[in-house]
Amino acid sequence: MNKYSVFSLVRNAMSYHENWQKAWRSPDPKKEYDVVIVGGGAHGLATAYYLAKECGITNVAILEKGWLGGGNTGRNTTIVRSNYLWDESSAIYEHAMKLWENLSQDLNYNVMFSQRGLLHLAHNVHDMQEIGRRGHAIHLNGIDSEFLTPEQVKEIEPTINLDCRYPVLGALLQRRGGSARHDAVAWGYARAADDMGVDIIQNCEVTGFDIQDGVVKGVETSRGHIGAKKVGVVTAGHSSVMANMAGFRMPLESFPLQAMVSEPLKPVINTVIMSGAVHVYLSQSDKGELVVGAGSDNFVSYSQRGSFDMMDHIVGPLKELFPFTSRLRMMRQWGGIVDVTVDRSPIITKTPVENMFFNCGWGTGGFKATPGSGNVFAHSIANGELHPIAAPFTMNRFNTGALIDEGAAAAVAH
Amino acid sequence: MLVIKCPFCGERDQTEFTCHGEAHIARPENPDELTDEQWGDYIFFRQNIKGYQYERWSHDHGCGRWFNALRNSVTDQFVDTYKIGEEKPAIPSDEGK
């Protein structure tokens, strides 16, 4: 792999940028792999990368039905934070945050990680109590968070309307929170994994699993049978479909979650802003577009669209909090299919099928966890036992009752 | 915006309704004899079908009553809605569509 640097930029400028090496190969699938990862989103690509880098397993294939990062990786609002309530959640999201902080150097690929700060607004007494409780819990776990008065919020975000219908009473600020470029995350992981020998196979749909005596032996795909000693399934909204193919059920329901971007503006929003009470979250991309999202639809759907009434729920609070947006035009709107658990925490688990592992249930907030999720999932697959950080997130918790109830704690924007 | 046919009130706007997930899951009659596995399966585990799925809905901002529906989760098309206790409609074959 040619290293990206200022020197390679100059060198390639000499040949009018026509001789850049391809970022990854497009090999034909081999007969068998040590590990097959189903799903070429950022979590799957990160899993393959850490398998090769930290576990020494390079005979790995990633099978992707469409194109890399074309699912939820390309459909989220790119928010990164680690301000969760429970110890288990803190551990995994902070693990991810620490990996984010060195990711561009690690991958030799600029993922445009920007720790611009993340504001969680409080609009009522319950909100104030919630951020108080969560802020202190976060401190106890050694993660940064600060309580702000409305005046301090106004200092950071001069365009905010504090005295709106539900006035802003305070906020929780995580200065290390922020945003990253979603496509770059997928491409960076893909390029670095490919360099270590991982085969990335796109346009290859998994249509079934080859299971003999309760042990997975391979996958059936649109490009034929591919043998596998171990299989890791990282298919987000389609995890239930995969589980049904393998003969078991998951504690998941899939909903469309939509987001939208505005026309580009000059820099106006300085941080990532989330509000659970009026229900909107937004940030400004480096292109200048406001990236805005809110709630998911409340019925199971794989339509990748999202309901019309939810759009109204997004732009209403946006206009209330930031009146300057009232004449702003929205350029694009899209939906992604999120796999939601009842406790709003992910599932990283072994399954009833031996040597088959699932990493799913990230629901409405998987993007921020990408490096941590891939890292602990890779170790779990390599060792055959769940990584200590992943262990509480086993599917078995829905039978034992040891749920990790972030639903109320993390409020809205995951 | 979807238009949903309430079996009691007729066609109404989607925003009047709430979905309550998979239908026809019978509560176990012997809860104190169930293992943790069986109890967890009943409460949390779902088929989450991509395609035709039977669901429970309620007409919250209307008559307030619950009913069942057969809906395609890929196209969001409602095939039919029916009252609780009525026989469920057959899943249509997609041939010729």
Interface residues (C-beta under 8 A of the other chain):
Chain A: H238 S240 V241 N244 R249 M250 P251 L252 E253 S254 N298 F299 V300 S301 Y302 S303 R305 S307 F308 D309 D339 V342 F398 N399 T400 G401
Chain B: M1 L2 Q14 T15 T18 C19 G21 D36 E37 W39 G40 D41 I43 F44 F45 R46 Q47 N48 I49 K50 Q53 E55 R71 S73 V74 T75 D76
